[in-house]
Amino acid sequence: MSAAGARALDPSAPRMTIGEVMAILIPEFPDITISKIRFLEEQGLVEPGRTAAGYRKFSSDDVDRLRYVLSAQRDHYLPLKVIRENLEALDRGLELPDPVEAAPRVPPALVVQGVPGADRFDGHAAGLRLTRSELLRESGVDAELLDALEGFGVLSPAPGGPWYDGEALEVLRAAADLSAHGIEARHLRIFRTAADREVALAEQVAAPLQRSGQRSASSEQAARAEQVVREIAAACLRLHTALVAGALGRTTR
């Protein structure tokens, strides 16, 4: 057990349910979910007490730890490994490290404006060049998951070198989130297949514009072809989000 879990619980201190903790954190972290809190607990970053019936009970210190973790991820893009080390330093009686000291090189999400569910997608991400060790460090993910994703063809180095781009980083982060829910790398092959088909569809539609630009040497036509591909990609993301949301709504009625 970590130092966090080894701290004695004060029976007189107020204790909160996970729902109450959510209500406290949501104004500052709108994307927080119960699953996210449970994931952070599984990673040993917070260890709430338990009632005799097994229900989680969080202290104000637990909420402070969660706030630190979420801020470090959102504002400073720290990987979980670094956040864990910082919290362990706190547990040893040291002053809580300032996340700014370990500011990242890679942003965690690049957004397509106006596309629900399409965060972490942007053409600029492809310009990033990360080594394997940098990819693992920035994502905070174990090499075992990366190996599995590559083995099932879900993720691969960028063409032309032993580098990984920004999309690979976001694929790895998303796969880690899914892994926390028991969804393994082998299950994600369907996403790779679907993405490849969507790209093929976008390229098929944009092909006449691309050929026209090549014949006329028109930079305007080439830019238009690129814009069409991006618009189709964004529409595919909206469609995917709507279909999944609709299917989930039917199963929970």
C-alpha positions as CSV (number, residue, x, y, z in Angstrom):
1,M,0.0,0.0,0.0
2,S,1.2,3.5,-0.8
3,A,1.9,6.2,1.7
4,A,-1.4,7.7,0.8
5,G,-3.3,4.6,1.7
6,A,-1.3,4.1,4.9
7,R,-2.4,7.4,6.4
8,A,-4.7,6.9,9.4
9,L,-8.3,7.9,8.8
10,D,-9.7,10.4,11.2
11,P,-13.2,9.1,12.1
12,S,-14.3,12.7,13.1
13,A,-13.4,14.2,9.7
14,P,-16.2,14.7,7.2
15,R,-16.4,12.0,4.5
16,M,-17.9,12.4,1.0
17,T,-19.3,10.0,-1.5
18,I,-17.9,9.8,-5.0
19,G,-20.9,11.7,-6.2
20,E,-20.3,14.5,-3.8
21,V,-16.7,14.7,-4.9
22,M,-17.9,14.9,-8.5
23,A,-20.1,17.9,-7.6
24,I,-17.2,19.7,-6.0
25,L,-14.8,19.1,-8.9
26,I,-17.1,19.6,-11.9
27,P,-17.2,23.4,-11.9
28,E,-13.4,23.4,-12.2
29,F,-13.0,20.2,-14.3
30,P,-16.2,19.9,-16.5
31,D,-14.9,16.7,-18.1
32,I,-14.4,14.8,-14.8
33,T,-16.4,11.5,-14.6
34,I,-16.9,8.8,-12.0
35,S,-14.9,6.5,-14.2
36,K,-12.0,8.9,-14.3
37,I,-11.9,9.1,-10.5
38,R,-12.0,5.3,-10.2
39,F,-9.2,5.1,-12.8
40,L,-7.1,7.5,-10.7
41,E,-7.8,5.4,-7.7
42,E,-6.7,2.2,-9.6
43,Q,-3.5,4.0,-10.5
44,G,-2.8,4.6,-6.7
45,L,-3.1,8.4,-7.0
46,V,-5.9,8.6,-4.5
47,E,-7.0,6.0,-1.9
48,P,-10.3,6.9,-0.3
49,G,-11.5,5.1,2.8
50,R,-14.1,2.4,2.6
51,T,-17.3,1.8,4.7
52,A,-18.0,-1.6,6.1
53,A,-20.2,-2.1,3.0
54,G,-17.3,-1.2,0.7
55,Y,-18.5,2.2,-0.4
56,R,-15.8,4.8,-1.1
57,K,-15.6,7.7,1.4
58,F,-13.4,10.7,0.4
59,S,-11.8,13.2,2.7
60,S,-11.0,16.8,1.9
61,D,-7.3,15.7,1.5
62,D,-8.5,13.2,-1.2
63,V,-10.3,16.0,-3.0
64,D,-7.1,18.1,-2.9
65,R,-5.1,15.2,-4.3
66,L,-7.6,14.8,-7.1
67,R,-7.6,18.5,-7.8
68,Y,-3.8,18.4,-8.0
69,V,-3.8,15.4,-10.4
70,L,-6.4,16.9,-12.7
71,S,-4.7,20.3,-12.8
72,A,-1.3,18.7,-13.5
73,Q,-2.9,16.8,-16.4
74,R,-5.0,19.6,-17.8
75,D,-2.7,22.6,-17.3
76,H,0.8,21.1,-17.4
77,Y,0.2,17.9,-19.3
78,L,2.2,15.9,-16.8
79,P,2.2,12.1,-17.3
80,L,0.8,10.0,-14.5
81,K,4.3,8.7,-13.6
82,V,5.5,12.2,-12.8
83,I,2.3,13.1,-10.9
84,R,2.7,9.9,-8.8
85,E,6.2,10.8,-7.9
86,N,5.1,14.3,-6.9
87,L,2.4,12.9,-4.7
88,E,4.8,10.4,-3.1
89,A,7.1,13.3,-2.3
90,L,4.1,15.0,-0.6
91,D,3.4,11.8,1.4
92,R,7.0,11.8,2.7
93,G,6.4,15.2,4.2
94,L,8.0,17.2,1.4
95,E,6.4,20.3,-0.1
96,L,4.1,19.6,-3.0
97,P,6.0,20.2,-6.2
98,D,4.9,22.9,-8.5
99,P,3.7,21.3,-11.8
100,V,5.2,24.2,-13.8
101,E,8.7,22.8,-13.0
102,A,8.0,19.8,-15.2
103,A,6.1,21.6,-18.0
104,P,5.6,19.3,-21.0
105,R,6.7,19.5,-24.5
106,V,3.5,18.0,-26.0
107,P,0.0,19.3,-25.6
108,P,-2.6,16.6,-24.7
109,A,-5.4,17.6,-27.0
110,L,-5.8,19.5,-30.2
111,V,-9.4,20.4,-31.0
112,V,-11.5,20.5,-34.2
113,Q,-13.8,23.4,-33.5
114,G,-17.5,22.6,-33.4
115,V,-17.1,18.8,-33.7
116,P,-18.7,17.0,-30.7
117,G,-16.4,14.2,-29.6
118,A,-13.7,15.3,-31.9
119,D,-11.2,16.6,-29.4
120,R,-7.6,15.4,-29.8
121,F,-7.7,15.6,-33.5
122,D,-5.8,18.2,-35.5
123,G,-3.5,18.3,-38.5
124,H,-0.8,20.0,-36.5
125,A,-0.4,16.9,-34.3
126,A,1.1,15.1,-37.3
127,G,4.1,17.5,-37.1
128,L,5.2,16.1,-33.8
129,R,8.1,13.7,-33.8
130,L,8.5,11.5,-30.7
131,T,10.8,8.7,-30.0
132,R,9.4,5.5,-28.5
133,S,10.7,6.5,-25.0
134,E,9.3,10.0,-25.4
135,L,5.9,8.6,-26.5
136,L,5.8,6.4,-23.4
137,R,6.9,9.2,-21.1
138,E,4.4,11.7,-22.4
139,S,1.5,9.3,-22.3
140,G,2.4,7.7,-19.0
141,V,1.5,4.3,-20.5
142,D,3.4,1.1,-20.0
143,A,5.4,-0.3,-23.0
144,E,3.3,-3.5,-22.8
145,L,0.2,-1.6,-24.1
146,L,2.2,0.1,-26.9
147,D,3.5,-3.3,-28.0
148,A,0.0,-4.8,-28.0
149,L,-1.4,-1.9,-30.0
150,E,1.4,-2.2,-32.6
151,G,0.9,-6.0,-32.7
152,F,-2.7,-5.6,-33.6
153,G,-2.0,-2.9,-36.2
154,V,-3.9,-0.1,-34.2
155,L,-0.8,2.1,-33.9
156,S,2.5,2.4,-35.7
157,P,5.5,4.7,-36.1
158,A,5.1,7.6,-38.6
159,P,6.2,6.9,-42.2
160,G,9.8,7.6,-42.9
161,G,11.5,6.9,-39.6
162,P,11.4,5.5,-36.1
163,W,9.2,8.4,-35.0
164,Y,5.7,8.7,-33.6
165,D,3.4,11.6,-34.4
166,G,0.8,13.4,-32.3
167,E,-2.0,11.1,-33.4
168,A,0.0,8.1,-32.1
169,L,0.2,9.9,-28.7
170,E,-3.6,10.4,-28.6
171,V,-4.3,6.9,-29.7
172,L,-2.1,5.6,-26.9
173,R,-3.8,7.9,-24.4
174,A,-7.3,6.8,-25.5
175,A,-6.3,3.1,-25.5
176,A,-5.1,3.6,-21.9
177,D,-8.4,5.1,-20.9
178,L,-10.2,2.1,-22.5
179,S,-7.8,-0.3,-20.9
180,A,-8.9,0.9,-17.5
181,H,-12.4,-0.4,-18.4
182,G,-11.1,-3.8,-19.5
183,I,-11.1,-3.1,-23.2
184,E,-7.9,-4.6,-24.6
185,A,-5.8,-3.7,-27.6
186,R,-7.2,-6.6,-29.6
187,H,-10.6,-5.0,-29.3
188,L,-9.5,-1.8,-30.9
189,R,-8.6,-3.2,-34.3
190,I,-12.2,-2.4,-35.4
191,F,-11.4,1.3,-34.9
192,R,-8.3,1.1,-37.1
193,T,-10.3,-0.6,-39.8
194,A,-13.1,2.0,-39.6
195,A,-10.6,4.9,-39.7
196,D,-8.9,3.5,-42.8
197,R,-12.2,3.1,-44.6
198,E,-13.2,6.7,-43.7
199,V,-9.9,8.0,-45.0
200,A,-10.3,6.0,-48.2
201,L,-13.8,7.5,-48.6
202,A,-12.5,11.1,-48.1
203,E,-9.6,10.6,-50.5
204,Q,-12.0,9.2,-53.1
205,V,-14.2,12.3,-52.9
206,A,-11.2,14.7,-52.9
207,A,-9.4,12.8,-55.7
208,P,-10.9,14.9,-58.6
209,L,-9.9,18.1,-56.9
210,Q,-6.4,16.8,-56.2
211,R,-6.0,15.8,-59.9
212,S,-7.3,19.2,-61.1
213,G,-4.8,21.0,-58.8
214,Q,-2.0,18.9,-60.1
215,R,-2.9,19.6,-63.8
216,S,-3.3,23.3,-63.2
217,A,-0.5,23.6,-60.6
218,S,-3.1,25.6,-58.6
219,S,-2.3,26.0,-54.9
220,E,-5.9,27.1,-54.4
221,Q,-7.2,23.8,-55.8
222,A,-4.8,21.8,-53.6
223,A,-5.9,23.8,-50.6
224,R,-9.5,23.1,-51.5
225,A,-8.8,19.4,-51.8
226,E,-7.2,19.4,-48.3
227,Q,-10.1,21.3,-46.9
228,V,-12.6,18.8,-48.3
229,V,-10.7,15.9,-46.7
230,R,-10.8,17.7,-43.4
231,E,-14.5,18.5,-43.7
232,I,-15.3,14.9,-44.5
233,A,-13.1,13.7,-41.6
234,A,-15.0,16.1,-39.2
235,A,-18.4,14.9,-40.5
236,C,-17.3,11.3,-40.0
237,L,-16.4,12.1,-36.4
238,R,-19.8,13.7,-35.9
239,L,-21.6,10.8,-37.4
240,H,-19.6,8.3,-35.3
241,T,-20.4,10.2,-32.1
242,A,-24.1,10.5,-33.0
243,L,-24.4,6.8,-33.8
244,V,-22.7,5.7,-30.6
245,A,-24.7,8.1,-28.5
246,G,-27.9,6.9,-30.1
247,A,-27.0,3.3,-29.6
248,L,-26.1,3.9,-25.9
249,G,-29.4,5.8,-25.4
250,R,-31.4,2.8,-26.7
251,T,-29.5,0.3,-24.4
252,T,-30.1,2.4,-21.3
253,R,-33.8,3.1,-21.8
